[in-house]
Amino acid sequence: MKKVIVGLGSCGIAAGAKKVYNELKQINKDNIFNLDQTSCIGMCYKEPLVEIVDETGSYIYGDVDEKRAHEIIERHVKGNEIIKDWVVKTEKFETSEHDFLKGQVKIALRDCGYINPEKIEEYEARDGYKGIRKIKDKNLTQQDVIQEILDSGIRGRGGGGFPTGLKWKFANQSVNNEKYIICNADEGDPGAFMDRSVLEGDPHAVLEGMMIGAYAIGATGGVIYCRAEYPLAIHRLNIAIKQAREKGYLGKNIFGINGFNFDIYVKEGAGAFVCGEETALIASVEGERGMPRKRPPFPAVSGLWKKPTNINNVETLANIPWIMHHGAKEFAKYGTDKSKGTKVFALTGKIKHGGLVEVPMGITIRDVIFKLGGGIQDNKKFKAVQLGGPSGGSLPESLIDTPVDYDSVNATGAIMGSGGMVVMDETTCMVDMARFFLDFTAKESCGKCTFCRIGTKRMLEILNRIVEGKGKDGDIEKLEELGEQIKANSLCGLGQTAPNPVLTAIKYFREEFEAHIYDKKCPALNCRPLITYEVNPNACTGCTLCAINCPVDCIDGAKKEIHYINQNDCIHCGTCFTKCNFNAIKLS
């Protein structure tokens, strides 16, 4: 009997996959096929996705709605006809999405889209829990496990890039009978889309990663700190934890390792961006307001409940079972000298193939955007890419061949972050983009540090003036000064990186700031107060739509005659541009 699998990750559900699934249930009332679910496979731009598994192989269909679902069942499931034009992924022939798939190496995402995340037996069928079992089978010590992680070269995938094995070593060396390991699943940048997808699609990988880490450092308790805005991830995590407990994978003497007692629970966070910072996260778990604490002492010495604590993010932990099962050398053969393994990126913005990709470290930004991502939407010109989320930096076309590794990216002024990659085209105003990201970080500031609390607001006020056409001489220098002071004097990573979007935008796109301030023009024609609206006499038909809809009656002209905009009265609202059906309003 053929198997029909629907991608029911959050991205698929948002695109209508739940409707498709329910329709397939109705079609299958006579049980003509096995219906199941999986999660996101990364090809979000082709959701909803439906996979057909038959005796010849696996075929994933994209852009499936209820009507297309009916046809797939009739032609493929019942008629054994593979509809090649609709297939986006298969091993049997090359599809239109070949470039998106080519070059990816899936380690953290190895099971996402391949298993039903609510069935532990499917995780185990794909080598699940073999990493933790290896500890028992090979009689590995804590130091053996830590050395394996050190040899792999994996660095924290949450943004800082600190060597994971070294982090575990510090926690291991803290002498205390009570230790904790925490999974940070609360990051709020675009890369958190990746974290959510792993939690939804492969929750047991995170649990196993935590188990291995707990053994290495001697922890007895584990916490997954996940924002409450991820209900599906939390739902599947709790199912996975329940299944693991039922099989004896959590509790006392787990996996037959004498004295290894460990359990995990999920703590729902309120979605504060600052709680991506370790000490703020710990404060939130303890029931306090999420605010960073001074370091030292570091969490490895005094963390949760003042006990030694290790914190890793979702992607880091998802890699750990694979490393333990396949070995450090297999992982280290990917990447560069100082950035080993693979990295997951969430592609978004003005890119054709938005979704998740996992690539070896060292691949260039160009290859990620133009080979895997398919290039820029509507074939417009690439302008910039924001790396590292709201606290990251915007890089220009001249740096598009920068290798994606921690040191190369940091050298540009951007950061790796948790893997957000926001692509911008020629219509993007870099001043407004900097303002957009700073607005987010200013609102997310916990308020503890004066430089972050007040400094980001002052920077935001200046940027708001600039995009409104009220910029003045000295604004750029003031932004630079404030940004450097905030970076140097803030307590936590949020404040230290908050000015990055502005500082990198000034560094690489200073001429746009100058045009806004001195010429009172927005080169990208994005900031309405700085746009001049004029009627193109060669295109105007005199339909009067612009005049009828103008809120200040500043457009003159009789019906079927060329119209004119009175620039002295125009308030730059853009209504005439949006209402014109003949592209007769030109912008400058």
PATOR-558064 format. One record per residue (C-alpha): residue number from 1; residue in one letter; y, z, x. Coordinates in Angstrom, 3 decimals. Layout:
N
R     i   aa          Y          Z          X
R   NUM    A          Y          Z          X
...
//
This chain:
588
R     i   aa          Y          Z          X
R     1    M      0.000      0.000      0.000
R     2    K      3.425     -0.936      1.339
R     3    K      5.966      1.761      2.132
R     4    V      9.609      1.594      1.043
R     5    I     12.021      3.915      2.859
R     6    V     15.669      4.451      1.905
R     7    G     18.257      5.726      4.387
R     8    L     19.659      8.843      2.753
R     9    G     22.014     10.171      5.377
R    10    S     25.556     11.070      4.308
R    11    C     26.816      7.625      5.335
R    12    G     24.118      5.893      3.286
R    13    I     24.676      8.097      0.255
R    14    A     28.422      7.423      0.437
R    15    A     27.677      3.681      0.470
R    16    G     25.465      3.928     -2.630
R    17    A     21.987      4.584     -1.191
R    18    K     21.236      7.306     -3.743
R    19    K     21.716      4.792     -6.548
R    20    V     19.393      2.383     -4.755
R    21    Y     16.805      5.145     -4.290
R    22    N     16.938      6.089     -7.972
R    23    E     16.623      2.420     -8.945
R    24    L     13.561      2.063     -6.720
R    25    K     12.033      5.130     -8.390
R    26    Q     12.397      3.386    -11.730
R    27    I     10.917      0.164    -10.366
R    28    N      7.997      2.155     -8.921
R    29    K      6.976      3.926    -12.099
R    30    D      3.558      2.226    -11.806
R    31    N      3.203      3.356     -8.161
R    32    I      3.075     -0.104     -6.628
R    33    F      4.448      1.199     -3.320
R    34    N      5.049      4.470     -1.512
R    35    L      8.699      5.525     -1.755
R    36    D     10.168      7.805      0.905
R    37    Q     13.453      8.679      2.562
R    38    T     14.883      8.878      6.052
R    39    S     18.368      9.406      7.463
R    40    C     20.988      7.434      9.399
R    41    I     19.743      4.942     12.016
R    42    G     23.285      4.358     13.295
R    43    M     23.897      1.034     11.567
R    44    C     26.405      2.591      9.181
R    45    Y     28.303     -0.666      8.686
R    46    K     25.204     -2.135      6.991
R    47    E     24.473      0.758      4.637
R    48    P     22.710      1.121      2.269
R    49    L     19.585      0.396      4.314
R    50    V     16.067     -0.033      2.954
R    51    E     12.998     -0.337      5.177
R    52    I      9.795     -2.080      4.137
R    53    V      6.687     -1.190      6.127
R    54    D      3.719     -3.494      5.521
R    55    E      0.623     -4.601      7.400
R    56    T      2.700     -6.919      9.608
R    57    G      5.361     -4.448     10.712
R    58    S      8.671     -2.842      9.778
R    59    Y     11.666     -4.660      8.280
R    60    I     15.005     -2.990      7.588
R    61    Y     17.244     -4.656      5.026
R    62    G     21.019     -4.080      5.025
R    63    D     23.755     -4.084      2.388
R    64    V     21.204     -3.250     -0.301
R    65    D     22.470     -2.605     -3.816
R    66    E     20.443     -2.185     -7.021
R    67    K     20.235     -5.933     -7.610
R    68    R     19.170     -6.701     -4.052
R    69    A     16.628     -3.867     -4.215
R    70    H     14.939     -5.564     -7.174
R    71    E     14.742     -8.850     -5.304
R    72    I     13.352     -7.212     -2.148
R    73    I     10.590     -5.588     -4.193
R    74    E      9.753     -8.802     -6.031
R    75    R      9.798    -11.086     -3.008
R    76    H      8.697     -8.855     -0.127
R    77    V      6.659     -6.009     -1.620
R    78    K      4.984     -8.032     -4.373
R    79    G      5.219    -11.570     -2.981
R    80    N      4.787    -10.854      0.763
R    81    E      7.893    -12.947      1.513
R    82    I     10.119    -11.568      4.265
R    83    I     13.753    -12.318      3.379
R    84    K     14.914    -13.009      6.925
R    85    D     18.597    -13.477      6.103
R    86    W     18.815     -9.920      4.803
R    87    V     16.802     -8.226      7.558
R    88    V     19.001     -6.369     10.065
R    89    K     16.296     -4.785     12.235
R    90    T     12.703     -5.673     13.054
R    91    E     10.454     -6.132     16.082
R    92    K      9.163     -9.451     14.706
R    93    F     12.202    -11.684     15.179
R    94    E     15.815    -11.608     16.292
R    95    T     18.269    -10.615     13.574
R    96    S     22.017    -11.070     13.173
R    97    E     22.452     -7.479     14.427
R    98    H     20.625     -8.083     17.697
R    99    D     23.682     -7.295     19.843
R   100    F     24.213     -3.931     18.154
R   101    L     20.670     -2.880     18.982
R   102    K     20.394     -4.448     22.429
R   103    G     21.292     -2.131     25.272
R   104    Q     20.817      1.094     23.323
R   105    V     18.515      3.777     24.714
R   106    K     17.708      6.390     22.109
R   107    I     16.885      9.867     23.330
R   108    A     19.061     12.206     21.267
R   109    L     18.710      9.818     18.304
R   110    R     15.051      9.017     18.975
R   111    D     13.785     10.151     15.564
R   112    C     16.841      9.484     13.393
R   113    G     15.919      6.813     10.875
R   114    Y     12.236      6.932     11.873
R   115    I     11.104     10.106     10.135
R   116    N     11.597     11.919      6.887
R   117    P     13.678     14.846      8.205
R   118    E     12.250     17.138      5.545
R   119    K      8.654     16.713      6.792
R   120    I      7.737     18.647      9.931
R   121    E      4.497     16.694     10.310
R   122    E      6.467     13.468     10.831
R   123    Y      8.486     15.099     13.618
R   124    E      5.281     16.323     15.244
R   125    A      3.725     12.853     14.964
R   126    R      6.495     11.557     17.253
R   127    D      5.866     14.108     20.033
R   128    G      7.760     16.857     18.263
R   129    Y      7.256     20.385     19.631
R   130    K      5.422     19.026     22.680
R   131    G      8.322     20.089     24.901
R   132    I      8.003     23.754     23.932
R   133    R      4.177     23.557     24.006
R   134    K      4.368     22.349     27.612
R   135    I      5.733     25.765     28.573
R   136    K      2.516     27.401     27.347
R   137    D      0.158     24.666     28.556
R   138    K      1.637     24.541     32.072
R   139    N      2.354     28.277     32.234
R   140    L      5.993     27.559     33.094
R   141    T      8.316     30.426     33.966
R   142    Q     11.913     30.739     32.807
R   143    Q     13.028     29.556     36.236
R   144    D     10.707     26.527     35.991
R   145    V     12.335     25.460     32.733
R   146    I     15.860     25.992     34.059
R   147    Q     15.031     23.991     37.186
R   148    E     13.711     21.112     35.053
R   149    I     16.986     21.003     33.143
R   150    L     18.967     21.226     36.376
R   151    D     16.933     18.377     37.890
R   152    S     17.574     16.211     34.834
R   153    G     21.322     16.373     35.514
R   154    I     22.184     16.744     31.844
R   155    R     25.726     17.957     31.239
R   156    G     27.021     19.496     28.033
R   157    R     27.593     16.797     25.427
R   158    G     30.195     18.835     23.570
R   159    G     33.110     17.679     25.676
R   160    G     33.426     19.891     28.732
R   161    G     30.530     18.292     30.579
R   162    F     29.415     21.532     32.249
R   163    P     25.876     21.284     33.721
R   164    T     23.504     22.598     31.067
R   165    G     20.954     23.970     33.514
R   166    L     23.639     25.932     35.341
R   167    K     24.864     27.355     32.052
R   168    W     21.338     28.506     31.245
R   169    K     20.948     29.959     34.729
R   170    F     24.026     32.165     34.293
R   171    A     22.749     33.484     30.946
R   172    N     19.292     34.046     32.413
R   173    Q     20.745     36.135     35.237
R   174    S     22.525     38.479     32.817
R   175    V     20.324     41.534     32.533
R   176    N     19.972     42.575     28.904
R   177    N     17.099     42.901     26.454
R   178    E     19.180     41.304     23.714
R   179    K     20.464     37.776     24.206
R   180    Y     21.465     34.924     21.918
R   181    I     21.562     31.155     21.905
R   182    I     24.004     29.356     19.618
R   183    C     24.084     25.734     18.514
R   184    N     27.676     24.602     18.077
R   185    A     27.575     22.182     15.142
R   186    D     31.187     22.710     14.090
R   187    E     33.141     20.178     16.134
R   188    G     35.700     18.438     13.957
R   189    D     36.446     15.169     15.774
R   190    P     34.891     11.785     14.974
R   191    G     32.065     12.602     17.331
R   192    A     30.984     15.330     14.930
R   193    F     29.740     12.460     12.772
R   194    M     27.048     12.161     15.430
R   195    D     26.236     15.876     15.305
R   196    R     25.949     15.760     11.543
R   197    S     23.675     12.719     11.697
R   198    V     21.283     14.446     14.119
R   199    L     21.180     17.579     11.974
R   200    E     20.515     15.464      8.879
R   201    G     18.050     13.097     10.528
R   202    D     16.175     15.208     13.091
R   203    P     16.757     18.933     12.511
R   204    H     13.527     19.983     14.243
R   205    A     14.747     18.443     17.523
R   206    V     17.658     20.888     17.487
R   207    L     15.382     23.798     16.622
R   208    E     12.988     22.895     19.433
R   209    G     15.877     22.532     21.868
R   210    M     17.053     26.004     20.919
R   211    M     13.528     27.399     21.344
R   212    I     13.285     25.977     24.859
R   213    G     16.740     27.293     25.726
R   214    A     15.906     30.689     24.257
R   215    Y     12.782     30.937     26.395
R   216    A     14.732     29.928     29.508
R   217    I     17.426     32.571     29.116
R   218    G     15.335     35.245     27.394
R   219    A     17.056     35.092     24.000
R   220    T     15.584     36.645     20.872
R   221    G     18.079     35.360     18.310
R   222    G     19.513     31.943     17.542
R   223    V     22.441     30.851     15.387
R   224    I     23.315     27.341     14.234
R   225    Y     27.034     27.410     13.496
R   226    C     27.584     24.508     11.103
R   227    R     30.642     23.689      9.049
R   228    A     30.122     24.118      5.306
R   229    E     31.447     20.576      4.747
R   230    Y     28.029     19.323      5.931
R   231    P     25.919     20.388      2.909
R   232    L     23.129     17.877      3.517
R   233    A     22.807     18.944      7.162
R   234    I     22.666     22.612      6.156
R   235    H     20.113     21.847      3.438
R   236    R     17.789     20.035      5.848
R   237    L     18.277     22.625      8.590
R   238    N     17.191     25.396      6.253
R   239    I     14.142     23.375      5.192
R   240    A     13.251     22.830      8.854
R   241    I     13.667     26.531      9.693
R   242    K     11.469     27.499      6.731
R   243    Q      8.785     25.009      7.806
R   244    A      8.910     26.249     11.406
R   245    R      8.507     29.842     10.280
R   246    E      5.564     28.936      8.048
R   247    K      3.801     27.302     10.992
R   248    G      4.504     30.250     13.275
R   249    Y      6.984     28.320     15.416
R   250    L      9.589     31.002     14.789
R   251    G      8.914     34.717     14.829
R   252    K      6.803     36.744     17.254
R   253    N      4.852     35.363     20.217
R   254    I      5.686     31.827     19.170
R   255    F      3.502     28.998     20.465
R   256    G      1.189     31.618     21.913
R   257    I      3.706     32.642     24.560
R   258    N      3.176     36.374     24.860
R   259    G      6.389     38.335     24.357
R   260    F      8.441     35.308     23.272
R   261    N      9.972     36.484     20.006
R   262    F     12.662     34.222     18.589
R   263    D     14.170     33.313     15.235
R   264    I     17.089     31.192     13.998
R   265    Y     19.489     31.267     11.079
R   266    V     22.345     29.039      9.935
R   267    K     25.889     30.381      9.833
R   268    E     28.247     28.289      7.717
R   269    G     31.743     27.892      9.144
R   270    A     34.976     27.107      7.328
R   271    G     35.636     23.929      9.306
R   272    A     38.281     25.249     11.687
R   273    F     38.662     22.880     14.642
R   274    V     39.366     25.799     16.973
R   275    C     35.874     27.149     16.285
R   276    G     34.518     24.369     18.422
R   277    E     35.719     26.596     21.285
R   278    E     32.988     29.014     22.319
R   279    T     34.744     32.350     22.015
R   280    A     36.447     31.417     18.727
R   281    L     33.061     30.385     17.367
R   282    I     31.573     33.717     18.421
R   283    A     34.409     35.585     16.701
R   284    S     33.736     33.648     13.498
R   285    V     29.989     34.405     13.604
R   286    E     30.869     38.072     13.967
R   287    G     32.961     37.897     10.802
R   288    E     36.352     37.854     12.475
R   289    R     39.047     35.215     12.333
R   290    G     38.138     32.294     14.568
R   291    M     40.455     32.821     17.544
R   292    P     39.686     32.352     21.245
R   293    R     39.235     35.308     23.552
R   294    K     40.204     35.711     27.183
R   295    R     37.646     34.726     29.770
R   296    P     36.204     36.352     31.833
R   297    P     33.972     37.824     30.695
R   298    F     32.268     34.558     29.837
R   299    P     29.785     34.335     26.948
R   300    A     26.877     34.232     29.438
R   301    V     27.790     37.826     30.280
R   302    S     29.397     39.067     27.054
R   303    G     29.194     36.811     24.025
R   304    L     27.878     37.390     20.521
R   305    W     27.968     41.118     19.731
R   306    K     28.968     41.535     23.398
R   307    K     25.508     40.407     24.459
R   308    P     24.728     37.535     26.893
R   309    T     25.006     34.299     24.928
R   310    N     24.452     30.632     25.636
R   311    I     26.187     27.966     23.546
R   312    N     25.225     24.289     23.478
R   313    N     26.201     21.575     21.064
R   314    V     23.876     19.530     18.845
R   315    E     23.496     16.484     21.086
R   316    T     22.761     18.582     24.160
R   317    L     20.011     20.500     22.391
R   318    A     18.517     17.352     20.857
R   319    N     17.984     15.983     24.381
R   320    I     16.165     19.074     25.686
R   321    P     12.715     18.570     24.043
R   322    W     12.602     14.969     25.313
R   323    I     13.455     16.102     28.847
R   324    M     10.780     18.800     28.812
R   325    H      8.147     16.443     27.423
R   326    H      8.907     13.347     29.529
R   327    G     10.267     15.073     32.631
R   328    A     13.607     15.382     34.382
R   329    K     13.103     12.208     36.422
R   330    E     12.688     10.047     33.324
R   331    F     15.978     11.328     31.925
R   332    A     17.811     11.092     35.244
R   333    K     16.900      7.439     35.727
R   334    Y     19.536      6.642     33.112
R   335    G     23.239      7.016     33.821
R   336    T     25.222      7.467     37.014
R   337    D     25.085      9.820     39.991
R   338    K     27.150     12.532     38.309
R   339    S     26.565     11.701     34.635
R   340    K     22.856     11.440     33.898
R   341    G     21.116     10.298     30.748
R   342    T     22.566      8.738     27.648
R   343    K     25.567      9.417     25.428
R   344    V     25.965      8.986     21.699
R   345    F     29.227      7.497     20.453
R   346    A     30.607      7.349     16.941
R   347    L     32.374      4.000     16.674
R   348    T     35.176      3.901     14.145
R   349    G     38.562      2.336     13.545
R   350    K     39.270     -1.401     13.726
R   351    I     35.764     -2.329     14.865
R   352    K     33.283     -4.629     13.166
R   353    H     30.173     -2.512     13.645
R   354    G     31.176      1.039     12.865
R   355    G     28.416      3.581     13.314
R   356    L     26.393      5.434     15.929
R   357    V     25.235      4.027     19.253
R   358    E     23.371      5.719     22.086
R   359    V     23.849      4.116     25.480
R   360    P     23.139      4.957     29.120
R   361    M     26.010      6.691     30.891
R   362    G     27.944      4.244     33.031
R   363    I     28.171      1.440     30.491
R   364    T     31.732      0.130     30.235
R   365    I     34.023      0.687     27.289
R   366    R     34.221     -3.095     26.952
R   367    D     30.473     -3.413     26.434
R   368    V     30.398     -0.631     23.859
R   369    I     33.219     -2.171     21.827
R   370    F     32.550     -5.879     22.178
R   371    K     28.796     -6.120     22.665
R   372    L     27.414     -3.295     20.560
R   373    G     30.429     -2.832     18.313
R   374    G     30.872     -6.540     17.659
R   375    G     34.538     -6.596     18.632
R   376    I     37.673     -6.147     16.575
R   377    Q     37.831     -6.614     12.814
R   378    D     39.338     -9.880     11.568
R   379    N     39.206    -11.128     15.180
R   380    K     42.487     -9.423     16.005
R   381    K     43.508     -8.427     19.503
R   382    F     42.155     -5.237     21.032
R   383    K     44.952     -2.824     21.857
R   384    A     43.595      0.631     22.649
R   385    V     40.726      3.045     22.207
R   386    Q     41.003      6.765     21.598
R   387    L     38.281      8.679     23.448
R   388    G     37.480     12.333     22.866
R   389    G     38.702     12.814     19.312
R   390    P     42.003     14.458     18.310
R   391    S     42.265     16.089     21.740
R   392    G     41.380     12.928     23.606
R   393    G     43.469     10.150     25.025
R   394    S     44.336      6.554     24.186
R   395    L     43.381      3.998     26.801
R   396    P     44.882      0.471     26.979
R   397    E     43.188     -2.896     27.421
R   398    S     43.754     -2.718     31.186
R   399    L     41.237      0.163     31.345
R   400    I     38.619     -1.390     29.086
R   401    D     36.203     -1.800     31.999
R   402    T     36.204      1.939     32.707
R   403    P     32.611      3.219     32.977
R   404    V     31.691      5.721     30.325
R   405    D     30.930      8.821     32.379
R   406    Y     32.612     12.204     32.645
R   407    D     34.475     11.672     35.900
R   408    S     35.687      8.130     35.188
R   409    V     36.923      8.970     31.708
R   410    N     38.613     12.209     32.812
R   411    A     40.418     10.306     35.574
R   412    T     42.210      8.202     32.956
R   413    G     43.669     11.238     31.166
R   414    A     41.244     10.965     28.260
R   415    I     38.132     13.099     27.790
R   416    M     34.571     12.326     26.794
R   417    G     34.692     14.873     23.997
R   418    S     31.670     14.907     21.723
R   419    G     31.630     11.128     21.531
R   420    G     34.378      9.853     19.249
R   421    M     35.579      6.328     19.954
R   422    V     38.439      5.153     17.715
R   423    V     39.241      1.482     18.243
R   424    M     42.757      0.144     17.596
R   425    D     44.083     -3.389     17.240
R   426    E     47.483     -5.027     17.645
R   427    T     48.700     -3.664     14.293
R   428    T     48.369     -0.068     15.489
R   429    C     51.538      1.727     16.479
R   430    M     50.757      3.963     19.415
R   431    V     53.673      6.278     18.670
R   432    D     52.451      6.825     15.132
R   433    M     48.863      7.204     16.349
R   434    A     49.939      9.917     18.797
R   435    R     51.846     11.589     15.964
R   436    F     48.756     11.399     13.716
R   437    F     46.464     13.164     16.193
R   438    L     49.062     15.764     17.158
R   439    D     49.659     16.533     13.490
R   440    F     45.968     17.417     13.241
R   441    T     45.831     19.653     16.308
R   442    A     49.119     21.380     15.414
R   443    K     47.722     22.284     11.990
R   444    E     44.428     23.418     13.513
R   445    S     46.064     25.722     16.072
R   446    C     44.933     29.282     15.475
R   447    G     48.420     30.475     16.425
R   448    K     47.376     32.934     19.115
R   449    C     49.194     31.221     22.001
R   450    T     52.930     30.657     21.786
R   451    F     52.775     27.389     23.702
R   452    C     50.163     25.904     21.396
R   453    R     51.541     27.386     18.170
R   454    I     55.193     26.509     18.757
R   455    G     54.978     23.779     21.369
R   456    T     52.819     21.426     19.308
R   457    K     55.199     21.836     16.365
R   458    R     58.206     20.969     18.507
R   459    M     56.378     17.903     19.834
R   460    L     55.452     16.889     16.303
R   461    E     59.075     17.221     15.166
R   462    I     60.192     14.865     17.943
R   463    L     57.476     12.317     17.099
R   464    N     58.366     12.455     13.403
R   465    R     61.987     11.698     14.281
R   466    I     60.975      8.788     16.484
R   467    V     58.813      7.047     13.848
R   468    E     61.595      7.579     11.301
R   469    G     64.039      5.708     13.517
R   470    K     65.938      8.821     14.549
R   471    G     64.712      9.069     18.129
R   472    K     67.234      9.750     20.847
R   473    D     67.619      9.550     24.589
R   474    G     65.578     12.227     26.375
R   475    D     62.890     12.513     23.686
R   476    I     60.189     10.972     25.877
R   477    E     60.948     13.314     28.747
R   478    K     60.992     16.297     26.404
R   479    L     57.582     15.321     25.024
R   480    E     56.193     15.094     28.547
R   481    E     57.632     18.453     29.536
R   482    L     56.375     20.214     26.429
R   483    G     52.960     18.591     26.767
R   484    E     52.466     19.729     30.336
R   485    Q     53.589     23.273     29.513
R   486    I     51.170     23.485     26.562
R   487    K     48.302     22.237     28.717
R   488    A     49.038     24.705     31.489
R   489    N     49.624     27.814     29.394
R   490    S     47.289     27.682     26.400
R   491    L     44.304     30.003     26.324
R   492    C     41.591     27.700     24.990
R   493    G     40.477     24.092     25.143
R   494    L     42.227     23.147     21.907
R   495    G     45.669     23.980     23.241
R   496    Q     44.908     22.716     26.728
R   497    T     43.964     19.273     25.402
R   498    A     46.150     19.035     22.278
R   499    P     48.959     17.095     24.047
R   500    N     46.513     14.503     25.474
R   501    P     47.027     11.866     22.737
R   502    V     50.790     11.986     23.252
R   503    L     50.746     12.128     27.039
R   504    T     48.309      9.234     27.394
R   505    A     50.229      7.182     24.835
R   506    I     53.428      7.695     26.840
R   507    K     51.598      6.975     30.094
R   508    Y     50.116      3.674     28.950
R   509    F     52.426      2.579     26.116
R   510    R     55.839      3.923     27.164
R   511    E     57.541      0.674     26.168
R   512    E     56.611      1.306     22.525
R   513    F     58.291      4.698     22.594
R   514    E     61.377      3.114     24.166
R   515    A     61.457      0.365     21.533
R   516    H     61.378      2.969     18.763
R   517    I     64.119      5.073     20.333
R   518    Y     66.514      2.522     21.837
R   519    D     65.882     -0.704     19.899
R   520    K     65.075      0.987     16.600
R   521    K     62.075     -1.326     16.284
R   522    C     58.353     -0.757     15.886
R   523    P     56.615     -3.516     17.899
R   524    A     53.444     -3.113     15.833
R   525    L     55.437     -3.464     12.592
R   526    N     53.861     -0.265     11.342
R   527    C     56.689      2.281     11.003
R   528    R     58.494      1.267      7.813
R   529    P     61.909      2.773      8.614
R   530    L     62.012      0.501     11.680
R   531    I     60.931     -2.702      9.926
R   532    T     63.339     -5.332      8.670
R   533    Y     62.170     -7.123      5.505
R   534    E     63.428    -10.666      4.974
R   535    V     62.602    -13.513      2.602
R   536    N     61.109    -16.642      4.133
R   537    P     62.962    -19.423      2.287
R   538    N     60.170    -21.907      3.020
R   539    A     57.605    -19.776      1.203
R   540    C     59.653    -18.195     -1.603
R   541    T     58.913    -19.640     -5.082
R   542    G     61.466    -17.569     -6.940
R   543    C     58.809    -15.778     -8.971
R   544    T     61.064    -12.664     -9.074
R   545    L     58.194    -10.203     -8.491
R   546    C     59.945     -8.703     -5.459
R   547    A     63.218     -8.251     -7.335
R   548    I     61.565     -6.787    -10.417
R   549    N     59.664     -4.204     -8.359
R   550    C     62.414     -3.277     -5.883
R   551    P     63.247      0.397     -6.552
R   552    V     66.874      0.044     -5.387
R   553    D     67.686     -3.432     -6.791
R   554    C     68.630     -4.835     -3.404
R   555    I     67.006     -8.271     -3.916
R   556    D     69.130    -11.067     -5.401
R   557    G     68.163    -14.507     -6.702
R   558    A     67.637    -16.363     -9.937
R   559    K     64.213    -17.316    -11.262
R   560    K     62.635    -20.249     -9.371
R   561    E     65.315    -19.975     -6.712
R   562    I     65.129    -18.525     -3.210
R   563    H     65.705    -14.773     -3.144
R   564    Y     67.620    -12.689     -0.596
R   565    I     67.371     -9.057      0.517
R   566    N     70.592     -7.093      0.938
R   567    Q     69.924     -5.319      4.235
R   568    N     72.675     -2.751      3.686
R   569    D     70.943     -1.424      0.563
R   570    C     67.295     -1.873      1.645
R   571    I     65.441      1.431      2.062
R   572    H     62.495     -0.151      3.946
R   573    C     59.940      0.939      1.363
R   574    G     57.866     -2.237      1.743
R   575    T     57.382     -2.769     -1.996
R   576    C     58.546     -6.381     -1.800
R   577    F     55.989     -7.092      0.930
R   578    T     53.072     -5.624     -1.020
R   579    K     54.048     -7.264     -4.335
R   580    C     54.700    -10.795     -3.063
R   581    N     51.824    -13.162     -3.856
R   582    F     53.030    -15.992     -1.601
R   583    N     53.459    -14.246      1.777
R   584    A     57.160    -14.958      1.508
R   585    I     58.310    -11.612      2.906
R   586    K     58.450    -11.650      6.694
R   587    L     58.660     -8.561      8.851
R   588    S     60.536     -8.062     12.082
//
